[in-house]
Amino acid sequence: MADRYYPNEMPDLSIQEMAPENAKDSLSKLLSLPYDTISQRLKQDAINLKDEVVRETWAAKGRSVHDYSLYTGTLGTAYLLFRSYQVTGNKDDLAHCSEIIRACDAACGGTGPPTFIGGHAGIYALGAIAAKNSGDDQLCEHYLTKFKEIKLPIDLPDDLFYGRAGYLWSCSFLNKHLGKGTISISQMREIVNELIKSGRKLSKLKNFKSPLMYESRGKRYWEAPHGLAGVMNVFLDMELKEDEIEDVKGTLRYMIKNRFSSGNYRTSEGDERDELVHWCRGAPGVALTLAKAAKVFGDEEFLEAAREAGEVVWKRGLLKRIGICHGISGNAYVFLSLYRLTGKEEYLYKAKAFACFLHDTAHTFISEGIMHRGDHPFSLFEGIGGMAYLFLDLVEPSESRFPAYEI
């Protein structure tokens, strides 16, 4: 199991950081620096990484799109460029973002899953928001119209990556950036009804003790992209009825009660392998949902569970990969989420520590073959695109959000 991650030998300093004179190696020296100094270094590194991602995924491919998804494709580059624009104010980034979105739209042709991470809902939603920021109201309305014309198939699954939850997340994303009511509550409510109905039906059919249960590709997943954590995360942004709120709370309590003794979370129902600790499997994705539940419900039980999941990530989350989905970059967002929720500096320190580990070791470890650069090494979710996004978010930690998961 330990071969999946590096032992975390960084000091667990929750009160004050080490004195610079006690720093004996390059990573310790980074950790000893003031946060403002580190954030500016990370910002410059992020800009350099962003430029490399654009060269490799856009310019080097002749400005053509072969994979339009946010997850591993060119839309992820557009999303990174939009975040860079938000942090730096560089309008060239916004212009390149819009250019890439147009190419993704043309390559997509309205096909694929109607979700943000894997399909055309992400193209239209990000396209509308980028156009609005560019001052192009006509283009914004064009993308918004295309989004509203999406027809959800009857046999659409329920999950975040391919299904109804992923479409609902896109709606919430639009409402945040373009104004409440951009996508009407009534339209979203219809999909919430279907999700609740589906979750209750499977739970009763199989006599699960969880009020809600979902199935994807033959498995009852707990994790973020295909399972309970992702669907509950989306529900937390919806206007729910009292009985639906109790179902969401009950489902989260079911997961907390049945987690591993280590504090880590199962990948799927019945899974007994306590191995994986990343956003798409295990504690990190669940932790982000629990932190959100603690904020929405004001419930100490969910806050404590989120903290405990965070401890698992701190101990076992220095993965031998760099990405957002199953790497160190994604795991760092657990600490950023806990920092925003609690205001405690210890969590900001831990996020900084994971980022500093990447900043200090990633390029060397990848070149030495002891860290995996991802099957899609420049993508947002698997490669250095995600690392760049994290570094940008650490410039303004109070505004940080896990891409396509936290609103």
Backbone hydrogen bonds in HBPLUS format (Angstrom, degrees):
<---DONOR---> <-ACCEPTOR-->    atom                        ^
c    i                          cat <-CA-CA->   ^        H-A-AA   ^      H-
h    n   atom  resd res      DA  || num        DHA   H-A  angle D-A-AA Bond
n    s   type  num  typ     dist DA aas  dist angle  dist       angle   num
A0004-ARG N   A0001-MET O   3.10 MM   3  5.93 166.3  2.11 122.6 125.6     1
A0005-TYR N   A0002-ALA O   3.15 MM   3  5.61 159.5  2.20 111.9 117.6     2
A0320-LYS N   A0004-ARG O   3.17 MM 316  6.05 144.6  2.30 150.2 143.6     3
A0006-TYR N   A0318-LEU O   2.73 MM 312  5.43 163.8  1.76 161.4 159.0     4
A0022-ASN N   A0019-ALA O   2.93 MM   3  5.55 156.5  1.99 120.2 127.6     5
A0023-ALA N   A0020-PRO O   3.07 MM   3  5.35 163.9  2.09 111.8 116.9     6
A0029-LYS N   A0025-ASP O   2.95 MM   4  6.19 152.5  2.02 152.8 161.3     7
A0030-LEU N   A0026-SER O   3.04 MM   4  6.30 151.7  2.12 142.5 149.6     8
A0031-LEU N   A0027-LEU O   2.97 MM   4  6.28 161.0  2.01 151.9 156.8     9
A0032-SER N   A0028-SER O   2.98 MM   4  6.15 132.3  2.22 138.6 151.0    10
A0032-SER N   A0029-LYS O   3.22 MM   3  5.07 131.0  2.48  90.6 103.7    11
A0033-LEU N   A0030-LEU O   3.13 MM   3  5.46 155.3  2.19 107.9 115.3    12
A0037-THR N   A0034-PRO O   3.11 MM   3  5.42 121.1  2.47 104.2 118.1    13
A0038-ILE N   A0034-PRO O   3.11 MM   4  6.45 164.8  2.13 157.7 161.8    14
A0039-SER N   A0035-TYR O   2.80 MM   4  5.98 166.7  1.82 161.3 165.0    15
A0040-GLN N   A0036-ASP O   3.19 MM   4  6.33 150.3  2.29 140.1 146.4    16
A0041-ARG N   A0037-THR O   3.19 MM   4  6.51 151.5  2.27 145.0 152.7    17
A0041-ARG N   A0038-ILE O   3.09 MM   3  5.12 117.3  2.50  96.5 112.0    18
A0042-LEU N   A0038-ILE O   2.87 MM   4  6.15 161.9  1.90 157.9 163.2    19
A0043-LYS N   A0039-SER O   2.87 MM   4  5.99 145.4  1.99 137.2 147.1    20
A0044-GLN N   A0040-GLN O   3.11 MM   4  6.34 160.1  2.15 144.2 147.6    21
A0045-ASP N   A0041-ARG O   2.98 MM   4  6.24 158.4  2.03 147.6 154.2    22
A0046-ALA N   A0042-LEU O   2.73 MM   4  5.91 152.6  1.81 146.4 154.5    23
A0047-ILE N   A0043-LYS O   2.99 MM   4  6.29 154.6  2.06 149.0 154.8    24
A0048-ASN N   A0044-GLN O   3.09 MM   4  6.36 159.2  2.14 146.7 151.9    25
A0049-LEU N   A0045-ASP O   2.87 MM   4  6.11 159.9  1.91 151.7 157.7    26
A0050-LYS N   A0046-ALA O   2.76 MM   4  5.91 158.8  1.81 149.8 156.3    27
A0051-ASP N   A0047-ILE O   2.98 MM   4  6.20 158.8  2.03 146.4 151.4    28
A0052-GLU N   A0048-ASN O   3.06 MM   4  6.34 150.0  2.15 142.1 150.3    29
A0053-VAL N   A0049-LEU O   2.85 MM   4  6.17 157.2  1.91 153.6 159.9    30
A0054-VAL N   A0050-LYS O   2.98 MM   4  6.25 161.7  2.01 154.1 158.2    31
A0055-ARG N   A0051-ASP O   3.02 MM   4  6.23 158.5  2.07 144.2 150.0    32
A0056-GLU N   A0052-GLU O   2.97 MM   4  6.17 164.8  1.99 153.8 157.4    33
A0057-THR N   A0053-VAL O   2.86 MM   4  5.87 161.0  1.90 154.8 159.9    34
A0058-TRP N   A0054-VAL O   2.97 MM   4  5.31 135.9  2.16 136.2 143.4    35
A0059-ALA N   A0054-VAL O   3.15 MM   5  6.57 155.7  2.21 147.6 154.2    36
A0060-ALA N   A0055-ARG O   2.67 MM   5  5.70 159.4  1.71 162.9 167.4    37
A0061-LYS N   A0058-TRP O   3.24 MM   3  5.29 139.8  2.41  98.7 110.0    38
A0063-ARG N   A0058-TRP O   2.83 MM   5  4.84 154.7  1.90 158.7 152.7    39
A0062-GLY N   A0059-ALA O   3.06 MM   3  5.34 150.0  2.15 118.4 117.3    40
A0064-SER N   A0061-LYS O   3.32 MM   3  5.92 141.8  2.47 110.6 118.1    41
A0074-THR N   A0067-ASP O   2.81 MM   7  6.20 153.8  1.88 171.1 163.1    42
A0073-GLY N   A0069-SER O   3.02 MM   4  4.58 122.6  2.37 112.2 126.6    43
A0070-LEU N   A0117-ILE O   3.15 MM  47  5.01 136.1  2.35 132.9 143.8    44
A0071-TYR N   A0117-ILE O   3.27 MM  46  5.59 145.2  2.40 158.7 150.7    45
A0381-PHE N   A0071-TYR O   3.21 MM 310  5.25 156.3  2.26 161.6 158.6    46
A0076-GLY N   A0073-GLY O   3.14 MM   3  5.75 142.3  2.29 110.2 119.3    47
A0077-THR N   A0074-THR O   2.98 MM   3  5.13 128.2  2.25  99.6 113.0    48
A0078-ALA N   A0074-THR O   3.21 MM   4  6.68 150.8  2.30 145.5 153.1    49
A0079-TYR N   A0075-LEU O   2.92 MM   4  6.22 153.3  1.99 148.9 156.1    50
A0080-LEU N   A0076-GLY O   3.00 MM   4  6.22 154.2  2.07 143.0 149.5    51
A0081-LEU N   A0077-THR O   2.92 MM   4  6.17 155.7  1.98 147.3 154.2    52
A0082-PHE N   A0078-ALA O   2.92 MM   4  6.18 149.1  2.01 145.2 153.6    53
A0083-ARG N   A0079-TYR O   3.04 MM   4  6.36 154.4  2.11 145.1 151.5    54
A0084-SER N   A0080-LEU O   2.91 MM   4  6.15 156.4  1.96 148.6 155.7    55
A0085-TYR N   A0081-LEU O   2.91 MM   4  6.15 154.2  1.97 144.8 151.7    56
A0086-GLN N   A0082-PHE O   2.99 MM   4  6.29 154.4  2.05 144.9 151.7    57
A0087-VAL N   A0083-ARG O   3.02 MM   4  6.29 152.1  2.10 149.8 156.5    58
A0088-THR N   A0084-SER O   2.78 MM   4  5.83 169.9  1.79 158.8 162.1    59
A0089-GLY N   A0085-TYR O   2.73 MM   4  4.75 144.4  1.85 128.4 137.6    60
A0093-ASP N   A0090-ASN O   3.14 MM   3  5.61 133.4  2.37 106.6 117.0    61
A0095-ALA N   A0091-LYS O   2.94 MM   4  6.22 154.9  2.01 146.8 153.5    62
A0096-HIS N   A0092-ASP O   2.90 MM   4  6.14 161.0  1.94 150.5 155.1    63
A0097-CYS N   A0093-ASP O   2.88 MM   4  6.00 152.8  1.95 143.6 151.9    64
A0098-SER N   A0094-LEU O   3.00 MM   4  6.25 161.8  2.03 148.7 152.0    65
A0099-GLU N   A0095-ALA O   3.01 MM   4  6.25 153.7  2.08 145.1 152.6    66
A0100-ILE N   A0096-HIS O   2.99 MM   4  6.19 160.5  2.03 151.7 155.9    67
A0101-ILE N   A0097-CYS O   2.99 MM   4  6.26 158.1  2.04 150.8 157.3    68
A0102-ARG N   A0098-SER O   3.08 MM   4  6.32 156.7  2.13 147.0 152.1    69
A0103-ALA N   A0099-GLU O   3.22 MM   4  6.55 153.8  2.30 142.8 149.5    70
A0104-CYS N   A0100-ILE O   2.87 MM   4  6.17 152.5  1.94 151.7 160.1    71
A0105-ASP N   A0101-ILE O   2.87 MM   4  6.08 155.6  1.93 150.7 157.3    72
A0106-ALA N   A0102-ARG O   3.06 MM   4  6.32 158.0  2.11 145.1 150.4    73
A0107-ALA N   A0103-ALA O   2.94 MM   4  6.15 154.9  2.01 145.1 152.1    74
A0108-CYS N   A0104-CYS O   2.84 MM   4  5.89 148.0  1.94 146.9 155.4    75
A0109-GLY N   A0105-ASP O   3.14 MM   4  6.25 175.1  2.15 153.8 154.3    76
A0111-THR N   A0108-CYS O   3.32 MM   3  5.74 155.6  2.39 109.2 115.4    77
A0115-THR N   A0113-PRO O   2.87 MM   2  5.55 140.3  2.03  99.0  90.1    78
A0119-GLY N   A0115-THR O   3.26 MM   4  4.97 136.8  2.46 114.8 121.2    79
A0122-GLY N   A0115-THR O   3.17 MM   7  6.15 135.8  2.38 133.7 121.0    80
A0124-TYR N   A0120-HIS O   3.10 MM   4  6.38 167.4  2.12 158.4 159.0    81
A0125-ALA N   A0121-ALA O   2.95 MM   4  6.00 162.5  1.98 146.8 152.4    82
A0126-LEU N   A0122-GLY O   2.97 MM   4  5.87 166.2  1.99 144.3 148.7    83
A0127-GLY N   A0123-ILE O   2.85 MM   4  5.74 147.1  1.95 137.8 148.5    84
A0128-ALA N   A0124-TYR O   2.93 MM   4  6.06 156.2  1.99 144.7 149.4    85
A0129-ILE N   A0125-ALA O   3.16 MM   4  6.41 160.0  2.20 148.3 153.5    86
A0130-ALA N   A0126-LEU O   2.86 MM   4  5.99 163.7  1.89 153.4 158.0    87
A0131-ALA N   A0127-GLY O   2.98 MM   4  6.05 159.1  2.02 145.0 151.1    88
A0132-LYS N   A0128-ALA O   2.99 MM   4  6.16 151.8  2.07 141.1 148.8    89
A0133-ASN N   A0129-ILE O   3.04 MM   4  6.28 157.5  2.09 146.9 152.3    90
A0134-SER N   A0130-ALA O   2.97 MM   4  6.21 131.3  2.22 138.1 151.9    91
A0134-SER N   A0131-ALA O   3.09 MM   3  4.91 128.0  2.37  90.1 104.5    92
A0136-ASP N   A0131-ALA O   2.91 MM   5  5.15 154.4  1.97 158.6 153.1    93
A0135-GLY N   A0132-LYS O   3.09 MM   3  5.11 154.0  2.16 100.5 108.6    94
A0140-CYS N   A0136-ASP O   3.02 MM   4  6.25 158.2  2.07 150.4 157.4    95
A0141-GLU N   A0137-ASP O   2.96 MM   4  6.12 158.8  2.00 145.3 150.0    96
A0142-HIS N   A0138-GLN O   2.98 MM   4  6.22 145.4  2.10 140.1 150.3    97
A0143-TYR N   A0139-LEU O   3.04 MM   4  6.38 163.2  2.07 157.7 158.4    98
A0144-LEU N   A0140-CYS O   2.94 MM   4  6.12 157.9  1.99 148.4 155.7    99
A0145-THR N   A0141-GLU O   2.83 MM   4  5.92 154.2  1.90 145.5 151.6   100
A0146-LYS N   A0142-HIS O   3.10 MM   4  6.40 157.6  2.15 145.1 151.1   101
A0147-PHE N   A0143-TYR O   2.90 MM   4  6.17 149.1  1.99 145.9 154.7   102
A0148-LYS N   A0144-LEU O   2.96 MM   4  6.22 162.0  1.99 149.3 153.5   103
A0149-GLU N   A0145-THR O   3.01 MM   4  6.20 127.5  2.30 140.6 154.3   104
A0150-ILE N   A0147-PHE O   3.10 MM   3  5.51 165.4  2.12 113.0 117.2   105
A0156-LEU N   A0153-PRO O   3.17 MM   3  5.20 155.5  2.24 112.2 111.4   106
A0164-ARG N   A0157-PRO O   2.94 MM   7  6.42 151.7  2.03 139.5 140.9   107
A0165-ALA N   A0158-ASP O   3.19 MM   7  5.81 155.5  2.26 116.6 124.0   108
A0163-GLY N   A0159-ASP O   2.96 MM   4  4.66 131.7  2.19 116.8 129.1   109
A0166-GLY N   A0159-ASP O   3.29 MM   7  6.48 145.7  2.42 133.9 124.1   110
A0161-PHE N   A0225-PRO O   2.95 MM  64  5.19 151.0  2.04 162.8 153.9   111
A0166-GLY N   A0163-GLY O   3.04 MM   3  5.44 122.5  2.38 106.0 119.8   112
A0167-TYR N   A0163-GLY O   3.19 MM   4  6.62 145.4  2.32 146.2 156.4   113
A0168-LEU N   A0164-ARG O   2.91 MM   4  6.22 163.5  1.94 155.7 160.1   114
A0169-TRP N   A0165-ALA O   2.92 MM   4  6.16 151.8  2.00 145.9 153.5   115
A0170-SER N   A0166-GLY O   3.29 MM   4  6.46 152.1  2.37 135.2 141.5   116
A0171-CYS N   A0167-TYR O   3.12 MM   4  6.54 147.8  2.23 145.8 154.8   117
A0171-CYS N   A0168-LEU O   3.07 MM   3  5.00 116.9  2.48  92.6 108.1   118
A0172-SER N   A0168-LEU O   3.02 MM   4  6.40 158.4  2.06 153.6 158.5   119
A0173-PHE N   A0169-TRP O   2.93 MM   4  6.17 153.2  2.00 150.2 158.0   120
A0174-LEU N   A0170-SER O   3.02 MM   4  6.29 156.5  2.08 147.2 152.5   121
A0175-ASN N   A0171-CYS O   2.97 MM   4  6.25 161.2  2.01 150.6 156.0   122
A0176-LYS N   A0172-SER O   2.93 MM   4  6.12 145.4  2.05 144.0 152.9   123
A0177-HIS N   A0173-PHE O   3.17 MM   4  6.38 163.1  2.20 147.8 151.3   124
A0178-LEU N   A0174-LEU O   2.75 MM   4  5.63 155.7  1.81 156.8 162.8   125
A0179-GLY N   A0175-ASN O   3.07 MM   4  4.81 129.6  2.33 114.9 121.9   126
A0182-THR N   A0179-GLY O   3.08 MM   3  5.84 149.6  2.17 144.6 144.8   127
A0188-MET N   A0184-SER O   3.15 MM   4  6.48 161.3  2.19 149.5 154.4   128
A0189-ARG N   A0185-ILE O   2.71 MM   4  5.81 147.4  1.81 147.4 158.0   129
A0190-GLU N   A0186-SER O   3.28 MM   4  6.48 147.2  2.39 142.3 147.2   130
A0191-ILE N   A0188-MET O   3.10 MM   3  5.41 123.7  2.43 102.4 115.7   131
A0192-VAL N   A0188-MET O   2.98 MM   4  6.33 157.0  2.03 152.2 159.6   132
A0193-ASN N   A0189-ARG O   2.89 MM   4  6.11 160.9  1.93 152.7 157.0   133
A0194-GLU N   A0190-GLU O   3.26 MM   4  6.54 151.9  2.35 135.9 142.5   134
A0195-LEU N   A0191-ILE O   2.93 MM   4  6.23 157.2  1.98 151.9 158.2   135
A0196-ILE N   A0192-VAL O   2.86 MM   4  6.08 168.3  1.88 161.2 163.6   136
A0197-LYS N   A0193-ASN O   2.94 MM   4  6.02 165.1  1.96 147.6 152.5   137
A0198-SER N   A0194-GLU O   2.91 MM   4  6.01 160.1  1.95 145.0 150.6   138
A0199-GLY N   A0195-LEU O   2.93 MM   4  6.10 163.6  1.96 150.6 154.9   139
A0200-ARG N   A0196-ILE O   2.95 MM   4  6.12 162.2  1.98 155.0 159.3   140
A0201-LYS N   A0197-LYS O   2.98 MM   4  6.04 155.8  2.04 145.4 152.7   141
A0202-LEU N   A0198-SER O   3.17 MM   4  6.38 169.1  2.18 153.8 154.6   142
A0203-SER N   A0199-GLY O   3.21 MM   4  6.23 156.9  2.26 139.0 145.8   143
A0213-MET N   A0199-GLY O   3.07 MM  14  4.72 147.6  2.18 107.5 115.8   144
A0204-LYS N   A0200-ARG O   3.00 MM   4  6.18 162.5  2.03 152.5 156.0   145
A0205-LEU N   A0201-LYS O   2.91 MM   4  6.02 157.3  1.97 149.0 156.3   146
A0206-LYS N   A0202-LEU O   3.12 MM   4  6.18 156.8  2.18 148.6 152.0   147
A0208-PHE N   A0203-SER O   2.90 MM   5  4.97 151.3  1.98 145.9 150.8   148
A0207-ASN N   A0204-LYS O   3.29 MM   3  4.85 154.0  2.37  92.4 100.0   149
A0216-SER N   A0219-LYS O   2.81 MM   3  5.39 162.4  1.84 155.7 159.1   150
A0219-LYS N   A0216-SER O   3.03 MM   3  5.39 167.4  2.05 116.4 120.5   151
A0269-GLU N   A0220-ARG O   2.71 MM  49  5.39 160.3  1.75 153.3 158.6   152
A0228-LEU N   A0221-TYR O   3.12 MM   7  6.37 153.2  2.20 121.9 123.5   153
A0222-TRP N   A0267-THR O   2.89 MM  45  5.50 171.9  1.89 129.8 130.6   154
A0229-ALA N   A0222-TRP O   2.83 MM   7  5.81 164.0  1.86 133.4 138.9   155
A0227-GLY N   A0223-GLU O   2.94 MM   4  4.75 128.2  2.21 130.1 137.9   156
A0231-VAL N   A0227-GLY O   3.19 MM   4  6.48 162.9  2.22 155.3 160.4   157
A0232-MET N   A0228-LEU O   2.83 MM   4  5.93 171.2  1.83 162.2 165.0   158
A0233-ASN N   A0229-ALA O   2.97 MM   4  5.98 148.9  2.06 138.0 147.0   159
A0234-VAL N   A0230-GLY O   3.19 MM   4  6.44 149.3  2.29 141.4 147.9   160
A0235-PHE N   A0231-VAL O   2.98 MM   4  6.29 158.7  2.02 150.5 156.7   161
A0236-LEU N   A0232-MET O   3.09 MM   4  6.31 141.8  2.24 145.7 154.5   162
A0237-ASP N   A0234-VAL O   3.03 MM   3  5.61 163.9  2.06 117.2 122.5   163
A0238-MET N   A0235-PHE O   2.93 MM   3  5.12 162.0  1.96 111.8 117.6   164
A0244-GLU N   A0241-LYS O   3.05 MM   3  5.17 122.2  2.40  99.5 114.6   165
A0245-ILE N   A0241-LYS O   2.90 MM   4  6.22 153.3  1.97 156.2 164.5   166
A0246-GLU N   A0242-GLU O   3.06 MM   4  6.35 156.9  2.12 148.0 153.7   167
A0247-ASP N   A0243-ASP O   3.08 MM   4  6.30 141.5  2.23 132.8 143.0   168
A0248-VAL N   A0244-GLU O   2.96 MM   4  6.30 155.2  2.02 150.2 156.1   169
A0249-LYS N   A0245-ILE O   2.92 MM   4  6.20 169.2  1.93 155.2 158.1   170
A0250-GLY N   A0246-GLU O   2.81 MM   4  5.87 158.6  1.86 141.6 148.6   171
A0251-THR N   A0247-ASP O   2.90 MM   4  6.03 149.0  1.99 142.9 150.7   172
A0252-LEU N   A0248-VAL O   3.06 MM   4  6.34 162.1  2.09 153.2 157.2   173
A0253-ARG N   A0249-LYS O   2.90 MM   4  6.15 156.9  1.95 151.4 158.5   174
A0254-TYR N   A0250-GLY O   2.91 MM   4  6.07 146.0  2.03 138.9 148.2   175
A0255-MET N   A0251-THR O   3.10 MM   4  6.43 153.2  2.18 145.3 151.4   176
A0256-ILE N   A0252-LEU O   2.96 MM   4  6.26 159.0  2.01 149.4 155.2   177
A0257-LYS N   A0253-ARG O   2.88 MM   4  5.99 167.0  1.89 151.1 154.7   178
A0258-ASN N   A0254-TYR O   3.09 MM   4  6.16 147.2  2.20 142.6 150.8   179
A0259-ARG N   A0256-ILE O   3.46 MM   3  5.43 170.1  2.47 106.7 106.6   180
A0260-PHE N   A0264-ASN O   2.92 MM   4  5.40 151.8  2.01 157.8 163.9   181
A0263-GLY N   A0260-PHE O   2.92 MM   3  5.38 159.4  1.97 114.0 120.8   182
A0271-ASP N   A0268-SER O   3.06 MM   3  5.43 164.3  2.08 130.4 132.9   183
A0278-HIS N   A0281-ARG O   2.75 MM   3  5.25 171.5  1.76 168.5 167.5   184
A0281-ARG N   A0278-HIS O   2.97 MM   3  5.25 155.2  2.03 113.7 121.8   185
A0280-CYS N   A0325-CYS O   3.38 MM  45  5.85 151.1  2.47 150.8 150.4   186
A0287-ALA N   A0283-ALA O   2.72 MM   4  5.77 157.4  1.77 162.6 170.0   187
A0288-LEU N   A0284-PRO O   3.13 MM   4  6.44 155.0  2.20 152.0 156.7   188
A0289-THR N   A0285-GLY O   3.35 MM   4  6.63 152.8  2.43 139.7 146.4   189
A0290-LEU N   A0286-VAL O   2.83 MM   4  6.12 158.6  1.87 156.5 163.2   190
A0291-ALA N   A0287-ALA O   2.87 MM   4  6.06 157.9  1.92 151.2 156.7   191
A0292-LYS N   A0288-LEU O   3.17 MM   4  6.32 152.0  2.25 137.1 144.4   192
A0293-ALA N   A0289-THR O   2.88 MM   4  6.16 152.3  1.96 146.4 154.6   193
A0294-ALA N   A0290-LEU O   2.88 MM   4  6.13 152.5  1.95 147.7 154.8   194
A0295-LYS N   A0291-ALA O   3.14 MM   4  6.42 147.6  2.25 140.0 148.0   195
A0296-VAL N   A0292-LYS O   2.89 MM   4  6.15 164.3  1.92 154.4 158.5   196
A0297-PHE N   A0293-ALA O   2.83 MM   4  5.75 169.1  1.84 152.2 155.9   197
A0298-GLY N   A0294-ALA O   2.85 MM   4  5.07 129.4  2.11 122.2 133.9   198
A0303-LEU N   A0299-ASP O   3.26 MM   4  6.58 154.4  2.33 145.7 153.2   199
A0304-GLU N   A0300-GLU O   2.89 MM   4  6.09 165.5  1.91 155.2 158.0   200
A0305-ALA N   A0301-GLU O   3.08 MM   4  6.26 156.2  2.14 140.3 147.1   201
A0306-ALA N   A0302-PHE O   2.91 MM   4  6.06 151.8  1.99 142.7 150.2   202
A0307-ARG N   A0303-LEU O   2.95 MM   4  6.24 156.1  2.01 149.7 156.2   203
A0308-GLU N   A0304-GLU O   2.93 MM   4  6.20 158.6  1.98 148.7 154.5   204
A0309-ALA N   A0305-ALA O   2.92 MM   4  6.14 153.8  1.99 145.5 152.6   205
A0310-GLY N   A0306-ALA O   2.92 MM   4  6.13 146.5  2.03 141.1 150.9   206
A0311-GLU N   A0307-ARG O   3.02 MM   4  6.44 137.3  2.21 142.6 153.9   207
A0311-GLU N   A0308-GLU O   3.17 MM   3  5.10 125.9  2.48  91.7 105.0   208
A0312-VAL N   A0308-GLU O   3.30 MM   4  6.70 147.5  2.41 141.5 149.0   209
A0312-VAL N   A0309-ALA O   3.12 MM   3  5.15 120.8  2.49  95.2 109.6   210
A0313-VAL N   A0309-ALA O   3.09 MM   4  6.48 154.1  2.16 147.0 154.0   211
A0314-TRP N   A0310-GLY O   2.91 MM   4  6.18 153.3  1.98 146.3 153.7   212
A0315-LYS N   A0311-GLU O   3.06 MM   4  6.24 155.4  2.12 145.0 150.6   213
A0316-ARG N   A0312-VAL O   2.85 MM   4  5.91 159.6  1.89 153.0 158.9   214
A0317-GLY N   A0313-VAL O   2.70 MM   4  4.38 122.5  2.03 138.0 137.2   215
A0319-LEU N   A0317-GLY O   2.89 MM   2  5.37 132.1  2.12 104.6  90.1   216
A0372-HIS N   A0320-LYS O   2.81 MM  52  6.07 168.6  1.83 155.2 151.4   217
A0328-ILE N   A0321-ARG O   3.05 MM   7  6.37 160.7  2.09 140.0 137.4   218
A0329-SER N   A0322-ILE O   3.33 MM   7  5.80 151.8  2.42 113.9 121.7   219
A0330-GLY N   A0323-GLY O   3.12 MM   7  6.30 157.4  2.18 133.5 126.8   220
A0324-ILE N   A0381-PHE O   3.12 MM  57  4.70 119.6  2.50 102.1 118.2   221
A0325-CYS N   A0381-PHE O   2.86 MM  56  5.16 176.8  1.86 144.6 145.4   222
A0331-ASN N   A0327-GLY O   3.30 MM   4  6.59 160.6  2.34 148.2 153.8   223
A0332-ALA N   A0328-ILE O   3.04 MM   4  6.27 145.3  2.17 153.7 161.6   224
A0333-TYR N   A0330-GLY O   3.13 MM   3  5.61 145.0  2.26 108.4 117.5   225
A0334-VAL N   A0331-ASN O   3.12 MM   3  5.72 155.9  2.18 114.6 120.9   226
A0335-PHE N   A0332-ALA O   3.11 MM   3  5.64 126.9  2.41 109.4 120.2   227
A0336-LEU N   A0332-ALA O   3.29 MM   4  6.70 152.9  2.37 143.5 151.4   228
A0337-SER N   A0333-TYR O   2.88 MM   4  5.98 156.3  1.94 145.6 151.3   229
A0338-LEU N   A0334-VAL O   3.01 MM   4  6.27 158.8  2.06 145.1 150.8   230
A0339-TYR N   A0335-PHE O   2.83 MM   4  5.97 146.5  1.94 141.2 151.0   231
A0340-ARG N   A0336-LEU O   2.98 MM   4  6.23 161.3  2.01 148.2 152.0   232
A0341-LEU N   A0337-SER O   3.01 MM   4  6.21 148.9  2.11 142.3 151.4   233
A0342-THR N   A0338-LEU O   2.86 MM   4  5.92 163.2  1.89 149.2 153.1   234
A0343-GLY N   A0339-TYR O   2.66 MM   4  4.94 148.5  1.75 136.7 146.2   235
A0347-TYR N   A0344-LYS O   3.22 MM   3  6.01 146.6  2.34 117.6 123.7   236
A0348-LEU N   A0345-GLU O   3.09 MM   3  5.05 117.2  2.50  95.4 111.1   237
A0349-TYR N   A0345-GLU O   2.86 MM   4  6.12 159.1  1.90 157.6 163.6   238
A0350-LYS N   A0346-GLU O   3.06 MM   4  6.28 151.1  2.15 136.3 143.5   239
A0351-ALA N   A0347-TYR O   3.00 MM   4  6.23 155.8  2.06 144.7 150.5   240
A0352-LYS N   A0348-LEU O   2.92 MM   4  6.11 162.1  1.95 148.4 153.8   241
A0353-ALA N   A0349-TYR O   2.75 MM   4  6.01 148.0  1.85 146.0 156.0   242
A0354-PHE N   A0350-LYS O   3.05 MM   4  6.32 160.1  2.10 148.6 151.4   243
A0355-ALA N   A0351-ALA O   3.05 MM   4  6.30 160.2  2.09 148.9 154.8   244
A0356-CYS N   A0352-LYS O   2.74 MM   4  5.95 156.0  1.80 151.2 158.6   245
A0357-PHE N   A0353-ALA O   2.90 MM   4  6.10 149.8  2.00 145.3 153.5   246
A0358-LEU N   A0354-PHE O   3.15 MM   4  6.46 156.0  2.21 143.7 149.0   247
A0359-HIS N   A0355-ALA O   2.82 MM   4  6.09 166.7  1.84 153.7 157.7   248
A0360-ASP N   A0356-CYS O   2.82 MM   4  5.85 152.8  1.89 147.0 153.5   249
A0361-THR N   A0357-PHE O   2.93 MM   4  5.87 151.5  2.01 145.0 152.3   250
A0362-ALA N   A0358-LEU O   2.90 MM   4  4.84 155.5  1.96 131.3 138.4   251
A0365-PHE N   A0361-THR O   2.78 MM   4  5.79 175.0  1.78 174.8 176.6   252
A0366-ILE N   A0362-ALA O   2.89 MM   4  5.95 158.5  1.94 153.0 158.7   253
A0367-SER N   A0363-HIS O   3.09 MM   4  6.20 160.6  2.13 141.0 146.4   254
A0368-GLU N   A0364-THR O   2.96 MM   4  6.15 139.9  2.12 143.8 155.4   255
A0370-ILE N   A0365-PHE O   2.94 MM   5  5.24 146.7  2.05 158.2 157.4   256
A0369-GLY N   A0366-ILE O   3.06 MM   3  5.04 152.8  2.13 100.0 108.5   257
A0379-SER N   A0376-HIS O   3.02 MM   3  5.54 168.8  2.03 127.2 130.1   258
A0384-ILE N   A0377-PRO O   2.95 MM   7  6.25 158.8  1.99 143.9 138.1   259
A0383-GLY N   A0379-SER O   3.14 MM   4  4.77 139.1  2.32 110.7 121.1   260
A0385-GLY N   A0379-SER O   3.15 MM   6  5.15 128.0  2.44 134.0 134.4   261
A0386-GLY N   A0383-GLY O   3.19 MM   3  5.94 139.3  2.37 116.1 122.9   262
A0388-ALA N   A0384-ILE O   2.91 MM   4  6.12 161.3  1.95 150.3 154.4   263
A0389-TYR N   A0385-GLY O   3.02 MM   4  6.24 152.6  2.10 140.7 148.4   264
A0390-LEU N   A0386-GLY O   2.96 MM   4  6.22 159.2  2.01 147.8 152.5   265
A0391-PHE N   A0387-MET O   3.00 MM   4  6.27 165.4  2.02 152.1 155.7   266
A0392-LEU N   A0388-ALA O   3.00 MM   4  6.27 153.1  2.08 148.1 155.2   267
A0393-ASP N   A0389-TYR O   2.97 MM   4  6.25 154.3  2.04 148.0 155.5   268
A0394-LEU N   A0390-LEU O   2.99 MM   4  6.29 138.5  2.17 149.4 161.0   269
A0395-VAL N   A0392-LEU O   3.12 MM   3  5.49 156.6  2.17 107.6 114.8   270
A0396-GLU N   A0393-ASP O   3.24 MM   3  5.58 133.3  2.47 104.2 114.0   271
A0399-GLU N   A0396-GLU O   2.85 MM   3  5.51 157.1  1.91 124.3 131.7   272
A0400-SER N   A0397-PRO O   3.25 MM   3  4.98 165.9  2.27 100.2 104.1   273
A0405-TYR N   A0402-PHE O   3.11 MM   3  5.52 151.8  2.19 141.4 135.5   274
A0406-GLU N   A0402-PHE O   3.06 MM   4  5.18 173.2  2.07 144.5 146.7   275
